Amino acid sequence: MAIIIYSLCTLTSLACAWLLLGSYRRTRHRLLFWSGASFIAMTVNNVFLVLDKVVFPDVYLLPMRQISALVAMLLLLYGLIYEKE
């Protein structure tokens, strides 16, 4: 059951990134770019989660998961603070 939930979270993050970056390509609003980049990093975080919990349960991947989550939040925070319309 866990693999299904982790996989759905990964696919949802990927779909959000795809939609945000597609909308950025059409409108060129910079906040859409930073949000899409953040969701790409969240997708990477979810991939590390699947690898950590399902594929390689004996390998300690928590630091990689935390770094990718930090990158995702910093990208979104940068976009929210420094991008002006």
Backbone bond lengths (Angstrom), bond angles and torsions (degrees), N, CA, C in turn:
res aa  C-N    CA-C-N  psi(-1)  N-CA   C-N-CA  omega(-1)  CA-C   N-CA-C  phi
1 M - - - 1.452 - - 1.527 111.83 -
2 A 1.347 115.20 -36.33 1.462 119.39 -178.96 1.526 111.47 -63.99
3 I 1.316 117.45 -39.38 1.460 120.40 -179.66 1.520 111.22 -61.92
4 I 1.318 116.77 -35.55 1.471 120.29 178.83 1.528 110.28 -66.83
5 I 1.308 116.65 -44.90 1.465 120.54 -179.23 1.526 110.85 -66.01
6 Y 1.342 117.13 -45.77 1.465 120.14 178.87 1.527 110.83 -61.62
7 S 1.320 116.70 -40.97 1.467 120.09 -179.87 1.521 111.75 -67.20
8 L 1.319 117.08 -40.30 1.469 120.02 177.69 1.529 111.48 -64.98
9 C 1.316 117.22 -37.72 1.471 120.09 176.60 1.526 110.91 -64.44
10 T 1.327 116.62 -40.42 1.456 120.68 177.96 1.524 110.91 -64.40
11 L 1.318 116.87 -45.41 1.466 120.20 179.51 1.523 112.28 -66.01
12 T 1.333 117.17 -35.37 1.466 120.49 177.69 1.524 110.72 -66.19
13 S 1.325 117.68 -43.33 1.463 120.85 177.59 1.523 111.26 -62.54
14 L 1.325 115.75 -40.52 1.457 119.95 178.53 1.527 111.42 -65.44
15 A 1.324 116.64 -41.12 1.472 120.34 178.47 1.525 110.98 -64.73
16 C 1.325 117.36 -40.89 1.468 120.12 177.96 1.527 110.76 -63.10
17 A 1.334 116.87 -43.47 1.466 120.26 178.34 1.526 110.43 -61.94
18 W 1.314 116.84 -43.31 1.473 121.78 179.87 1.531 110.82 -60.51
19 L 1.327 116.51 -46.49 1.461 120.37 -178.72 1.529 111.80 -67.87
20 L 1.319 117.17 -42.07 1.464 119.96 179.84 1.525 111.83 -65.46
21 L 1.326 116.75 -43.94 1.464 119.00 -179.71 1.520 111.66 -71.23
22 G 1.328 117.39 -31.49 1.462 119.54 173.99 1.515 111.91 -66.20
23 S 1.304 116.31 -39.54 1.463 120.32 177.04 1.532 110.58 -68.46
24 Y 1.334 116.40 -36.60 1.470 119.15 176.30 1.527 110.53 -62.82
25 R 1.328 116.98 -40.28 1.455 120.96 -179.33 1.520 111.42 -61.58
26 R 1.331 116.87 -33.14 1.470 120.31 -179.91 1.526 112.59 -81.99
27 T 1.343 117.84 -40.03 1.459 120.29 -170.98 1.527 114.36 -103.90
28 R 1.332 117.03 -22.25 1.472 122.93 -177.40 1.528 113.53 62.49
29 H 1.320 117.60 28.44 1.467 120.45 171.84 1.513 107.98 -81.09
30 R 1.333 116.66 123.01 1.463 121.40 -172.07 1.530 112.80 -64.81
31 L 1.315 118.19 -31.19 1.459 120.13 -179.89 1.525 111.14 -64.17
32 L 1.327 117.55 -32.66 1.462 120.60 175.18 1.524 110.90 -64.77
33 F 1.326 116.92 -36.23 1.460 120.16 177.51 1.522 111.04 -63.92
34 W 1.339 116.47 -48.90 1.463 119.65 -178.16 1.523 111.66 -66.33
35 S 1.311 117.05 -34.62 1.468 120.04 176.15 1.529 110.40 -67.53
36 G 1.311 117.47 -41.61 1.459 121.01 177.45 1.520 112.12 -64.52
37 A 1.324 116.42 -41.34 1.463 120.08 177.08 1.528 110.89 -63.21
38 S 1.321 115.59 -38.48 1.462 120.04 177.16 1.525 111.18 -63.31
39 F 1.317 116.92 -41.16 1.466 119.68 179.09 1.522 111.85 -70.88
40 I 1.315 118.33 -27.76 1.465 119.60 172.86 1.521 109.56 -64.55
41 A 1.331 116.94 -44.27 1.458 120.07 177.17 1.530 111.16 -64.86
42 M 1.333 117.95 -34.81 1.460 120.45 175.54 1.530 111.32 -66.48
43 T 1.327 116.51 -35.03 1.463 120.37 175.57 1.519 110.30 -64.13
44 V 1.322 116.46 -43.00 1.464 120.39 176.53 1.527 109.84 -61.26
45 N 1.317 116.81 -41.23 1.456 121.20 177.65 1.528 110.79 -59.99
46 N 1.316 117.40 -42.86 1.459 120.76 179.03 1.526 111.99 -68.55
47 V 1.321 117.17 -34.17 1.463 119.76 175.52 1.529 110.01 -64.34
48 F 1.341 116.66 -43.13 1.460 119.74 175.82 1.532 111.59 -61.63
49 L 1.325 116.80 -35.20 1.459 120.44 177.36 1.527 110.84 -63.46
50 V 1.322 117.22 -45.33 1.469 120.53 178.15 1.526 110.14 -62.86
51 L 1.326 116.28 -43.77 1.464 119.58 178.65 1.524 111.56 -62.96
52 D 1.318 116.44 -40.80 1.459 121.63 -176.90 1.524 111.94 -69.57
53 K 1.303 117.56 -45.54 1.459 121.24 -172.60 1.524 114.54 -89.93
54 V 1.335 117.61 -29.87 1.467 119.87 -171.98 1.527 112.01 -111.45
55 V 1.332 116.71 -53.32 1.460 120.16 -171.81 1.528 111.78 -76.78
56 F 1.328 116.29 -50.13 1.464 121.51 -178.46 1.536 110.03 -122.51
57 P 1.313 118.58 74.00 1.471 119.01 -176.53 1.534 113.83 -67.74
58 D 1.325 117.38 -18.35 1.466 120.13 -179.35 1.526 113.04 -88.67
59 V 1.334 117.08 -12.40 1.465 121.60 -179.20 1.522 108.62 -92.90
60 Y 1.337 115.89 136.43 1.464 122.14 -177.04 1.529 109.17 -90.06
61 L 1.312 116.82 99.05 1.463 122.06 -178.14 1.528 113.09 -106.27
62 L 1.310 117.97 12.15 1.463 120.32 -178.60 1.528 113.10 -58.48
63 P 1.341 120.32 -42.48 1.476 118.21 178.35 1.530 113.12 -60.29
64 M 1.321 117.17 -38.09 1.460 119.84 178.46 1.528 110.70 -66.33
65 R 1.324 116.32 -39.53 1.462 119.93 178.12 1.522 110.64 -64.93
66 Q 1.314 117.03 -40.83 1.463 119.94 -179.03 1.526 111.47 -69.29
67 I 1.318 116.96 -37.99 1.468 119.86 178.64 1.528 110.34 -65.72
68 S 1.324 117.54 -42.91 1.466 119.15 179.78 1.528 111.25 -67.48
69 A 1.330 118.14 -34.64 1.467 120.43 175.88 1.529 110.70 -67.39
70 L 1.328 116.69 -38.73 1.461 120.49 177.87 1.525 110.93 -64.74
71 V 1.321 117.06 -42.81 1.466 121.08 178.06 1.526 110.22 -61.46
72 A 1.331 116.52 -42.34 1.468 120.24 179.75 1.531 111.04 -60.93
73 M 1.304 116.62 -45.67 1.464 119.59 -178.52 1.526 111.51 -70.14
74 L 1.339 117.82 -36.24 1.464 119.72 178.42 1.521 111.88 -67.68
75 L 1.331 117.34 -37.01 1.467 119.69 176.37 1.522 111.21 -62.72
76 L 1.313 116.38 -45.12 1.461 119.91 179.97 1.529 110.87 -67.55
77 L 1.316 116.84 -40.27 1.458 120.47 178.96 1.523 111.50 -64.29
78 Y 1.337 116.90 -41.26 1.465 120.45 177.08 1.535 110.39 -60.69
79 G 1.311 115.42 -46.16 1.465 118.99 -179.87 1.504 112.25 -62.48
80 L 1.314 117.91 -39.30 1.455 121.03 -179.03 1.528 112.64 -70.65
81 I 1.332 116.37 -35.08 1.469 119.20 -175.32 1.531 111.92 -85.85
82 Y 1.318 117.86 -46.72 1.460 120.59 -167.73 1.515 115.38 -97.38
83 E 1.301 118.35 -13.93 1.468 119.15 179.85 1.521 109.94 -91.78
84 K 1.308 114.73 123.78 1.466 120.83 179.23 1.511 108.71 -113.57
85 E 1.303 115.24 145.53 1.468 120.80 177.68 1.511 109.63 -79.62
